[in-house]
Amino acid sequence: MLRAEEAGPDLLTERVLGYMEQRLADPGLNPEGIAAAHRISRRYLYKLLAARGYTVAG
């Protein structure tokens, strides 16, 4: 499996979105946890999602 930074932004964004969708009912779902699960910074998480017109809260 590729590390997050080797996967490329498009694939990584798809992984992040899938991860978030699978855990929507989790009250502990938060930007820090999402970023940590993908070995990226919270800032980069926001950047990836913004490139697609998404937000973490959205």
C-alpha positions in Angstrom: 0.0 0.0 0.0 1.3 3.5 -0.9 1.9 6.0 1.8 -0.4 9.0 1.7 2.1 11.4 0.2 3.0 8.9 -2.5 -0.6 8.3 -3.5 -1.2 11.6 -5.3 -3.8 14.1 -4.4 -6.7 12.7 -6.3 -6.4 9.2 -4.9 -5.7 10.5 -1.5 -8.8 12.7 -1.6 -10.9 9.7 -2.7 -9.5 7.7 0.3 -10.3 10.6 2.7 -13.8 11.1 1.4 -14.5 7.3 1.6 -13.1 7.2 5.2 -15.3 10.2 6.2 -18.4 8.7 4.6 -17.9 5.4 6.3 -17.7 7.1 9.7 -20.4 9.8 9.5 -22.3 8.3 12.4 -19.1 8.4 14.6 -19.5 11.3 17.1 -15.7 11.3 17.5 -15.0 11.9 13.8 -12.9 15.1 13.6 -10.3 16.7 11.4 -7.4 15.7 13.6 -8.4 12.0 13.5 -9.1 12.0 9.8 -5.7 13.6 9.1 -3.9 11.2 11.4 -5.5 8.2 9.8 -4.1 9.3 6.5 -0.7 10.4 7.8 -1.2 14.0 6.6 -1.5 17.3 8.4 -4.8 18.9 9.2 -3.9 21.8 6.9 -3.2 19.4 4.0 -6.6 17.7 4.7 -8.4 21.0 4.3 -6.4 21.8 1.2 -7.3 18.5 -0.4 -11.0 18.9 0.3 -11.1 22.5 -0.7 -9.7 21.6 -4.1 -12.9 19.6 -4.7 -15.2 22.2 -3.1 -15.6 20.3 0.1 -15.1 21.1 3.8 -14.6 18.6 6.6 -17.9 19.7 8.2 -19.7 19.4 4.9 
